Amino acid sequence: MKTKTLCLAALTFNLITFQIMSQTKDFTTTPTGLKYIIHVKGKGVQPKPGERVSVNYVGKLINDTVFDSSYKRGQPFTFTLGQGQVIKGWDEGISLLSEGDSATFIIPPDLGYGQQNMGSIPPNSTLNFAVKLVKIFPEIKVEPYNTGGKDTITTPTGLKVIIVSEKNKNGDRPPKGATVKVHYTGYFEDGKIFDSSVKRGEPISFPVGKGMVIKGWDEGISMLKAGDKARLLIPYRLAYGDAGRSPVIPAKANLIFDVELIDFVPEVKPPAFNTKGKDTLSTPTGLKYIIVDKGKEGSVKAETGKTVSVHYTGFFENGDVFDSSVQRGQPLSFQLGKGMVIKGWDEGVSLMKTGDKFRLLIPYQLAYGEQGYPGVIPPKSNLIFDVELMDVK
C-alpha cells in the first residue's frame, strides 16, 4: 500500500509539472532568474535559514528526462536551508515555500550546476523540479564548547587540539581503519556555523585514517578516546586547501570544529570473494568481471534508472581495502546508469540480478581516471570490487 501511495504521489507531481510547464506565463520570476509557481498551498509556516527541511521532488531536464526523484528512493530529501548544501536555486526556492506547499521550480544553469557535467545532467542545463515541502524541523541551538582554562596541544602538522572533556582517561584511541561515530559542529574563525551534525541530529561515521575526511579530522579524531569532546583548530592546509570547497568553504579557510567521539569499532577486514575456478569475462569497454555466485531463480535484474542497493568491498591490486560498505554495516543505494557512481560500477552492476555476487576488475579509465581521488585513490589506479546486489527498486 505504501509503494502504491508513493507511486500515485509521484504520478500526480508529474501530471502537475506537465500542465504547468505549458503555462510559464503564470510563473513568478525572482531577481536571480529563478521561476516558480505554487500550485498547492499548505497550511504551515515558511522555513528560516538554518532550519532542516524535508522535501519530496522530481527533477527533470527541459527535454522531460527525469534525472532524479526522491519518490524512487522511497523517502524525502532532508537538508539544512541556506547553508549551501544544495544548489542555489533550491536554497532560494524552498525558502519561498511554506510547510505543505507543492511547487514547480525552473532553475537556470547559474542557479543549478552551471558548466559542470553532473552525471546525467549536461553542462549549462536548465532544471525543472516539482517539489513538496513535507516538513520543517525547528533549528537546534548549538553552543560552542567552553575551552576556558584548557590546554592547547599543537602537533607537528600545525593542527591544534583542545581536549574539553574526557569520559574515560584510560580508554583506547581508535586505530587506523576503525569506523568512528562523531558528532560535530564546524565554525569559521568569525564564529559562524557552516555545518553541524548536531543540528541534523545525525552523527557521521567513517573509517579514520583512510583519507575519507579532511587531513585535520583524520589526525584530530585519532587523538581522542571514546566519549571525548574536543575542539580542533585546523589550518587551511589540513582542511580544504587553497581552493576551499565552493560554495560553502572559502579559499584558504582555517576551520574550527567542536567534536565528540561517540564510539568506534575496530576495523574488521572483510574476506575477499573466493574466485578460484571461476571464469573471468570481459566487456568491450575493458571491464572484467567474475560471477562468484548467482541469486535465486526469479531474481530481479538491475536496469538503468532503477535504484539499486549493494554491499561492496573495494581493493587495490595489492589486496589492501580502501572502502567497504560491509565494514560500515550499511549497503549503498544509488540510481543505476545515471552517472552517480564510477563508469565501471554503472556497467558492472547492470549485469547483475538480486542475490548475485560479482567481482569487478575495473581499469582506471572506468574508475577515477588519471587523477585518482585525492587522499584515497592514487592516479591511474585499477580497482577491484567484490559486489553483492541486495535489492532493486
N, C-alpha and C positions, 0 to 999 in steps of 0.2 A: 504494500500500500504506500509506503514511504517513497519507493522508487517511482511509482506512478505519479504521485503528487509532485515530485521534483521534475519529472518529465513534462507534466502539464504546465508547471510554472515556467519552465524554460520555453515551452512552445508559446505560451502567452506572451512572454518577453519578445520572442522572435516576431510574432504577428504584430505586436505594437511597434516594433522597430521598423518593419516593412511599411506600415501605414504612415509612420511619422516621417521616414526618410523622404517620402514624396511630397512632404509639406514643410520644407525647410524654411519657408517664409514665416512660419509660426515660431521658429526658434528665437531665443534671445541670444545676442552676441555680446560677450564681455569685452572690456578694453584690450585684453590679451589675445582675443581671437577665438576663445572657446565659445562654441554654440551649444545651447542646452534647452531642453523643454521638459517640464514636469508634467507627466500625463496621469499620474495617480497621486493624490495628495494624502499624506499620512497625518497622524494626529500628534506626533511628537515634536520635540524641540530641535533646533539646529545644533550641530556639534561645534565644539570650540577647539582651536589648535591645542594639541597635546592630549586630546581625548582619543581613546581607542574606538574605532568604528568597525562594524561588521557589515560587509557588502556582498550581495549576490550580483552576478553580472554575466553578460555575454559580450565578448569582444569580436568585432568584425572589421575586415578591410573594406574599402569602398567597392570592391568587386563582389562583396557579400560573403567572402570566405571567412568562416569562423576560425579564429586563431587561438581563442582561449575561452573557457567557461567554468565558472565555479559550480554550475549545476552538474557538469560531468564528473567533478570530483566529489559531489555529494555534500559539500559544506561551503558556507560563505567564506570570503577572504577577510581577514582581520588585520588592521594596521593602525598606526598612530598618526593622526591627522596633522598636517603642517610640519612634518619632520623630514620631508624629502625621502620618505621610504617608498614612495610611488612616483609615477610620472607627474609632472606639473599640472597637467590637465585634470588628473584625478584629485590632487590636493585642492585645486580650486573648485572643481565641480562638486565634489562631495560636501565641501563647506557651504555650498549654496542650498543644500537639501535639508529637510527635517526628517527625523526618525519615522520610517514608514513610507516615505516618498519613493515613487518609481519615476525614473527619468531616462532620457537619452542624451548622451554627450556626443558631439562631433569635435574631435580633438585634432588641431592642425599639427604638422610634424614638429614644430618648435616647442610644443607643449607635450609631445609624445616622446619618441625615441630619436627624433632628429635624423641625422645622416647615418646613424648606426643601423647595421643589419642585425635584428634580434630574432634569430631562428626563422620562423615563417613570416615575420614582419619585415618587408623590404625597407631599404633606406627611404627617407622622406615620405613616409606613409601617413595619410590622414586616417585616424582611427575612429570607429563608431562603437560606442558602448551603450548597451541597455543595462541600467543599474537599478538596484533597490537597496536603500539604506535600511538594513534589517534592525540594527541595534547600535546604540551609543553607550559606551561604558564610561562612567564618571572617572575623571582623572584621579589617579592615585598620587597623593602627595609624597614626594621623596625628599628627605632631609639629608644633607651632606654629613658624612661621618665627622665626629668630633675628634680631631687629631691633636688637640692641645696637650702638651707635655709628653707626646710620644716621640720616640727616636726615629730619625730618617736613615734608612740603610741605602747607600749608593753602591751599585755594582760596577764592575769594570766597563760594562757596555754603556753606562750612563743612565740606566734605569734607577729610579728612586722608589723605595718601598717603605711604607709606614704601617706597621702591624697595629691595628686599632684594638683588636681583642683576640684572645686565644681561648678556644674551647678545651683543648687537650694539649698541654705543653709537651707531653711525651709521645704525642701521636706521630704517625708516619707522614711523610710527604709523598705526593703522587709520583711514581716513577714514569719515565718516558713511555708514552703509549697508553698510559692509563686513561680511561674515559672519566673526565671530571664533569661535575654538575655545578654550575656557577650562576649566582645572581649578581647583577652589576648595574651601575649607573655611570654613564660616560658624560664628562663635563669638558667644555672648553676652558681655557685659562681665565676667562671672564666670569666663570660660574654658570654659564648657560648649559642646560642639559641637551645633548644631541641624541641620546639613545638610552633606554633603560629596560632591562628585563623585569625589574621590579614593577614598573608601571604596567607591563603586559601581563604580569602575574605568571610568567613562564621562564624559569631558568633555562640556560642553554647548556648543552652537553657537547663535548668534543674530545678527541684524543690529544692530550697535552704533549708538546714537544715534536709534533708531526707537521708543523707548518700550516695547520688549518686555521690559525688565527694570527694576528699581528705578532711580531717578534717580542714586543714588550709583554704581551699576555703570556706567551709560551714561557718566557723566563720568570715573570712575576708569579704566575699561578703555581709553578713548580716549586716555589719557595714556601708555599703555605701548607698547612695541615688541615684536615677536615674540620670544619667548624670555624676556621679563622676568618676574620674580617680584616681587610687591608685597603690602603689607598696606594694605587700605582700611579706615579708621575712619569709619563712615558714621553721621551723626546721624539720629535717627528721622525727621526731616522729609524726608530723602533716601532713606529706606528704606520702611517700611510705615505711617508716619504715626501719627496719634493713635489709630487703631483697632487697629493691628497686623494680624496675619493668623492668626486663630484656627484650630486650637488650638496652633500652633507658636510664633508670634511674639507676645509680649505687647504691649499698648498702649505707645506711646511708647518702643519699644526701640531703643537705639543698638546698632549691629551692627558686628562686625569680620569682615573676610574676608581670608584669605590666598589670593591668586590667582596663577595662572600663565597668561599669554597664550601659548598654544602656537603659534598661527598665525592668519592671517587671509587672506581672499580679497576683493579689492575688489569693490564692487557692480557687477553687470552687469545693466542693466535689461532684463528680458525683453520682447521685442517683443509688442505687443498683437495680438490676432487681427484679421485683415482681414475686416470685416463688410460691405464695400461690396457693394451689390446683394442683400443677404440680408434676408429678411422678419423683422420684429420681431413676435413672438407674445406674447399676454397671457393670464394665468390670472385666475380670479375673485378671487384674493387681492390682486392688484395686481402680482404678479411679472411681469416681462417677460423674454423670452429670445430669443436669436438662434441658430439652428442653423448653425454655421460649417462643420462637416464631419461626415459620417456615418461610422461604423465599417463594418467589412466585413460581408458577409452572414453571418448566423448568430451575430452578436454577442449577448452576454448582457445582458438587461435588469436594471437596478438595481431592487431590490424592498425594501420595508420589512423590516427585520430582518437583511438581508444586510450583510456587511462589504464596503464599497467602498473602492477606492484611487484617489485623484485627484491630478493635478497642477493647480495653480491659480496665478493671479496676481490680487491684489486691487488695484483702482484707486479713488481718489476721483474725483469727477466732473470735476476739473480735470486728470486724467491722471496724477497722482502715484501711485506704487506705495507701498502701505503694508505689504504682505506677499506673499510668493511662495515656494511650495514649489519652483518651478523654480530660483530662486536658490540654495536650500539643496541642491538636487540630491536631494531626498527627498520622495516623494509622501506625502500624508496619508491615513491609513486610519481609518475610523470606521464604526459601525453605523448604517445608514440608518433614518430615521424614529423614532429613539429620543430625540430632543432633545439629542443630543451636539454639534450644530452649530446655527447660527442657522436660523430657520424657512425663510428663502429658499433656503438650501442644501439642507435636507431635501426641500423641494418641487422645486427645480430639478434636483438630481441624480437624483431619482426619475423624471424624464422621459427619462433618458439610457440608452444602451447602451454596452458597452465599445467604445472607439475613437472615440466621439462627442466632438466639441469644441463646446461651447456658450459663448455669452456670457450671463451672468445679470445683469440690471439689477434690483437689489433695493432697494425703498423702505425707508426707515429702520424702518418698523413691522415689517418682516420681517428686520431686521438687528439692530442694537444699540439700537434704540429711542430714546426721548427723552434718555436719559442718556449714550449712547455707551459707549465703553470707555476709561476714563481713561488718558491718555498716548499713545493710539494713534488712537482713533476719536472725533471730536468728536460732541456731541449732535446728534440728528436728521440723521445722515449717510446719504444714499443711496449705495449702494456698487455697484461694477461688478466682476464676477469673470469672467475667462477660465478655463474649466474643461475639462479633458480627463479622461474616465473611463478609467482604466487597467485596472481589474480588479474583478470581483465574485465574492465567495465566500459 
